[in-house]
Amino acid sequence: MSKLRNVLIGAGIAAVGAVGVKKAVDYFQNKKQQEALPETPEDAQISNPEEEVAFAVVETSSVQDFLDKSFGKSGRYNPNRPPKVFEYQDKQYMVIWAYDNEKSKNQMLVFQYTDSGRQMIASVGYTDSATDYNLKMGNTPFAVEINGAKLQSGEGETEGTSDVDFVLA
């Protein structure tokens, strides 16, 4: 879990509570702010890494500085849903939902952290009338759910939606 803490520190993101562990299926179905849990010891082992996720409870507003620095334009993206910063199967990820003021649409941005740095593996822009996506998650256990369909890779457009989600494939 020290890698997860390094992701938070490197991105300048404030954790509201401690790092916790939860069943992955429960974590990814929860669209609300996670509950702060007691600190999990640094040397704690996840009992079944295939089914559990270590996560940090993140203050939604704390990703604003990360977004401003990452995209070079202060205030372009404003977070509008609790972000997910987590470790699953020994890999670290961050998912941010934000409103894109420049393009007047909601956006979901997914980052994977590797030894070579942070990589954006998904970008989904959506409004009630149209949804565009660029997905590179084929090598991960994740998908983006758009209008009930789970997509892992590709680039394209589909009908509009009011919500997209990051789920297990």
Secondary structure by P-SEA (a helix, b strand, c coil): caaaaaaaaaaccccccccccccaaaaaaccccccccccccccccccccccbbbbbbcccccaaaaaaaaaccccccccccbbbbbccccccbbbbbbbcccccbbbbbbbbbccccccccccccccccccccccccccccbbbbcccccccccccccccccccccccc
